[in-house]
Amino acid sequence: MTEAVPRPAATVLLLRDSPAGLQVFMVVRHDAIDFAGGALVFPGGRVDDDDHLLAGRADVYAPAENPDSVASSLRVAAIRETFEECGVLLARTRGAAPLIPAARLLDIERAHREKLCTGKIGFGAVLDAENLSLAPDLLVPYAHWITPRHQRKRYDTHFFLTAAPPDQVAAHDGSESVDSIWITPHEALAGQETGRFKLVFPTFLNLRKLGRHTTAPAALAAARQASVVTVMPELMHKDENGVRHLRLPIEADYGGEVFAVDLPSTS
């Protein structure tokens, strides 16, 4: 069987502080979706052709000192998917420094979000209509997972952290995602244990890693100091109970190298 080529994708962990501690925004994917259907996940999705084009437009995406077209496209996809799935938009009026205010975002969402989510318009059309440029500088690289070679559908997924804009309201789209929640990593992991939530393996480990921090600034600062190590889980064996044992690079800093996994391994 021909090995599937991993498709580039981007995922965003929106963070905020709360009386309960550090929280992350997560959505419940529709059961009918064949990729992680019904799972509690971070917003995200595949890089599309429009993302590549927008990454090359200086009026939309300010180039870095040494721009990397692949990395830029991933950040465009991350911002687009966050808007589509959450209604949060990391963007500025062109030439301005602050992010767009909540009142203006609400107008933008009403005018464009549904049409964008249903493919009637592209993200570039939204940005041009509203005279917006993106804010990729707010995304902090966090993790990089590639679906194992034996799986039929494979993704090359880059995870980013960002602080949620305090005046923007995050909410699921009601289509690809059917529910949403601000939740602490501990609560999400406990929910998986009790059966309240379904977590895929990369989400599980990234939640556990995020749970080392008590505040959003601490998590962001740690991510800025860390090196992102690519993870492509390697199946070691299954034990007598059918539980898989997967090997990950210990340098990826998930607290070990071999994991007994009774969770879906989709990444």
N, C-alpha and C positions, 0 to 999 in steps of 0.2 A: 504494500500500500504506500502511495506517495505521501511523504511527510507534509503536513499542512504548514504553510508559511504564517508565522505570527503576524497579526494585524496590529499596527500601532494604535494605542489607546491611552487615554489620560483620565485620572481619577483625582478628585479633590476632597480633602478632609477640611471642612469648614469648622473652625474652632471658636469657642467663646468660654468665658468664665461665668459661673453661676454660683448661687449659694450651695449647691450640691457639689461644686468642684468643676474641673475642666469638663466641658461637654463637646461633643462632635455631632454634626448634623448627618442623619442617615435616612435613607428611603427604603421602603419595601417594594421590591420589584413585582410586577404583575405575574401571576402564576402562569399565564399563557406564554411568557417569554422563555425561549428555549435555553437562554444563557442565564444561569442563576435565578430561574423563576422562583418567586416567593421568598427570596433571600433578603435579609437586611444588609444593605450595601452602602458604600459611599457613592455620591453622584459621580457619573463619568460615562465615557463611551469612546467610540472609535474616532480617530482622526479622519476627516473627510477632505475632498479636493479643495473645497472653499477655504479650509483652514490653512492649507499650504499657500494659497494665493494671498490670503490676508497677512500671513507671516512675512511676506515680501513687500508689503505696502508700508512705507515709512509714515504715512498719515494715520495709520491704524495701529501699527506695531513699531514702536521706536526701537531701532536696532541697537544691540549691545555693542561693546567695543570690538568684540570678535564674534559676530553673530553666527549661530549654528542653525541652519534651516530646519533640521529635524527637531531640535530642541524648541525652536520658536513655534513650529507647527503644533507640537504637543501642548504648549502653553495656550495657544489660541483655542485648541480643542477643549482644554480644561476650563477656560473661561466660558466658552459657548455652552458646553454641557452643564455647567453650573447654572447658567441662566435658564436653559431649557428645563432642567430637572428641579431646580430650586427657586427660580425667580430672583436669584441674587446675581448682580452684574458688576463685575470688577472692571469698571470703565470710567473714563473721564471725558468731559467736554474737551474737544481738541484744543490744545494750547493751554489747558488749565491743569492745576495740580490736584485739587481735591477730587475724590470720587463723586459721582453724581448723587445728589440728595435723594432721599426716599420718595419724596413727592413726585420728582421727575421720573424716577424709576417706575413708579406705579403707572404713570401715563405711558411709558415705553412698553411696559408689560401688557397693558390693555391693548395697545395698538399692534404689537408684534409677536408676543410669545406664542400664542396658539398657532399662528400662521407659520412661525419658525418650526415649531414642534411637528407640524403636519407636513412640512416640506414644501409649503406654498411659496416661501421666500427663503433666501439664504441669509446667513449671519452678516455678511458684508452689506446687504441691502439695509439691514437694521442699523448698522453702524453709520452708514452714509446718510440715511434718512434722519438720524438723530445727531449727526456731527460728533461722533464719539471715537475715541481712541481707547485701546485696551490698557490694562494695568498689569502686565505680566511680572513686574517687579515685586508684586505682592505674593507671588507663588514661591514657596520654598520646597525644593526637591526633598522627598522623604523616603521613597522606596521604588524599586524597579523589579517587577515580576514578569517572567515569561512562562506561559502555559507549557507544561511538559510535552515532549515530542509525540507521545503516543495518543494524545487527545485529538479528536476530530476538529474541534474549533480551538484555535490558538490565538492568544493576544499577547502583545508586547506592551505591558501596561506600566506607565509611570505615575506614581502617586505624588501629590503635592499637598503641603499644608498651607493654610492661609487663615488669617484672623477674619472672622465674619464681620462685615461692615455693621456697626452697631445700630444704625437706623434702617437697615434693610431687613425685610421679613422673609424668611425662607419657608417655602411650602412646596409639596410634591406636585407633579404636573397632572395627576389623575388619569394618566394614560399608561406610560411605561412604568410609572410608580404609583401605587395605590394608597400609600400612607407614608408619613414622615415623622421624625421625632428628633428632638435634641436629647442626647443621652450621654451619660458618663461611660467611659470604657468599661468600668467595673459592672455597671448595670447591663450593658450589652452582652458581656461575657456571661454574666449570671443568667440572663434571659436565654442564652443558648443552652446552658446546662439544664434549665427547667423545661425547655421546649417552647418557650414563648417566642423565641427568634430562631431563624435558620441562618447560620453564618457559613460562608465558604472559607476554606483554609487561609488564603491570604488576608481576608478581612479579619479573621480571628487573631492571627499573629500581629497584624498591624494595630489592632485594638489593644492587644496585650502590651505591645511596645509603647503605644501612646499613653497607656495607663501608668507608666513610670513617672509621669509629670502631673503636677497638681494645678498648674495654670497654663493658659494658652501662651503667654510670653515665654515661659520656661520650655515648653515643647518646641516652639519656633526657634528659640535660641539654640537648643540642642541640635535641631535638624540643620541649622546653618553651619554648625561646627562639625557635623558628621559627614562621612563619605558614603555615598549611596553605592551599595554592592548589588550587582544583578543576581537575582534568585530564579533559578529554574529547578523546581523540586525534582529529585531523582528517587524513583521508587527502589527501595532496598529489598523489601520482602513483605509478605503478609503473614501474620502469625496464625495460630490454630483457630482463632476466632474471626479471622478475615480482616483484622485491623491492619491497615497499611503502615509501614514505617518509611518515612521520607527523609532524605538527606538534603540539607540546605547548607550553603556556605556559612561557616561559623562567623566569618567576618561581617556578615549581614546584621549581626547583633540582635538576633531574636531569642537569645538566651540558651542556645544549644545548637547542635548539629544534626542529630537524628531525632525525629518526632514520631510518636505513635499517633496516627491520625484517623479518627472516625468521623471525619467531616468531608464534604465535597472538596476536591482539590482544584476546581475551576479557578482560574486567575484572571 
